[in-house]
Amino acid sequence: HAYEHLERMLISADDAHESAKIEYMTAEEKETYQSYKKILADIRHWTEFKENLSEPKNGTPEELAAYRQLLPALDDKITNLTYEQHLFQEKIDALEARLENTDIQKQIQLITHDMLLANTQIRKDLAKAAQNIEVTMRALAQGLFAETHAENQQDTYTTRQLYDIMRKRFYGYKKEVERLQSELEAAKKKDLSMDRALQMGANIYTKGGLKKLREALRAWKKKEGYLQNDRTKLEQEIAAFQRLPIPSPDDRDAYAEYQDRKRALDERSDALTKKAQELAEQKAKLDAWQKRLAAQIDAPQGKEKIKEIALGIMRKNAPYQKRYDTLKARLDRAAERMNRAKVQMDALAKAVKTDRNDVRCYKVAAPEKVKDRPGIIAEAVSGNEHYASLVATMRDDNSALKTWTLMSDAAKEEEANKRMYRDL
């Protein structure tokens, strides 16, 4: 799809700056830099994998053994990668220092600017593509109800004909509503609220500090959860162990096995205590970091700058906001038409059952030209008193006499007959 293709062509400011930096690297530097970035990505991947790993609950001895073998292997993997990072670090530091040269920095900024400027043209093309989609969808909607014109050429309609027309319209509107809901959901993901823009502004102002803090807090929370699980499991094992009878020292094998199990439980308890202390220290550092960021954000200068950044984000987001608002208005109108068609269809379905063999015909009695005769008649049948005075009805058994009665008059006559029968 052209629209999606253009969206994929958009480049973020960070990616543009990264691409510009690579432009000023030699082939050897580029290879070194990309290898270094790959190592960093691998370290992040395996560290996260290890953090998300937990001991199998109710695992078999084989599964537990595999788990215990995996942890040291992961540690070795991360250690080796960290060592590889260290080997590259000197070259990377030298490369970064070279790229910090004022003239090179200016060129990098110029290339970055050109890339982001290309985004402007892509955004224009996106707007044009969105407009083309709009025109296409409008044509589809018109085609969907193209038969309305032909339906409007009839002079009279039976109840069954009206029901078939309104049923077709209802499902046409329903399809349109579903399509618009899908489009609106996609547009909503790109539309930003002011609160979200302020959050983004705060993160930009702190140079990514807020995002890094949130990630660090999530990682800490996971570790804390794993620690609690390990503690609970250990407490259960200790309780079960304490219920065991203590073997006699005379039974050397049994007594030695008992002491080994006790020592293993004590070592695990000590390890968990140490882990808890480490997590407490990490949490204290995170809390201090959070306070520093809060002070930075809450300072008058910080508030003003964040607001300025947020307004800039909202200005850039304006096309997405406009598209969202347009789709929302169209969806509301389509839903209203669908709901009205459902009321009309249900009323006509009841009328079809009531008619049975006594077929009733309808026509618009208003002298002026009308664009939607079936719609006017359906409104009258569904109980709209205003339209009842514009529509005439006739039963099939008096078609030879051509006796047409306004639905409003027919309703009055029917009510009078009911009163007469009640009086009798």
PyMOL commands that set and color helices and strands:
alter all, ss='L'
color gray80, all
select helices_A, chain A and resi 2-9+13-23+27-51+61-99+102-144+147-151+159-190+194-205+209-242+252-298+300-355+373-381+385-388+396-398+407-423
alter helices_A, ss='H'
color red, helices_A
select strands_A, chain A and resi 157-158+360-364+391-395+405-406
alter strands_A, ss='S'
color yellow, strands_A
deselect
rebuild
show_as cartoon
